[in-house]
């Protein structure tokens, strides 16, 4: 038995990963066995936060690439 590990932790991780992989609200509700959207929205919110972090990181990479292009004068 793992110390400090609960079955619910595994369930939470699985649903978070499902949301991040593109599962819809209905998909998450079915996976969790819930009739209400309340719990499933928690996982969708987590996925949206992760999407924002990824978009921000990609934006920074694009800005750096453009700055590097301007500095070397290649224009390509």
Steps between C-alpha positions, in 0.01 A plus 500: 500500500623848415515744788297816447343367180124480462292341227333836442843645405521255211144583394576872511819458297323288240222753455743792486699326227178415315397867505843610381484250216180658371220313678172687486291586802267210414799263465623595846154466652469152352846398624424623851143370509352841581171643381601854598752712311640649822779248559589468132543877471782483754701284260412717200623805691832324566536427129424862409767624744752265343400618151567861607844407639589321175378791288703746709815288465452470123451876477830560680681260267356679196603840636854376565525353150385827345744699711784267397401540136506879527841494669670284238343694212399188311133596483400136451 
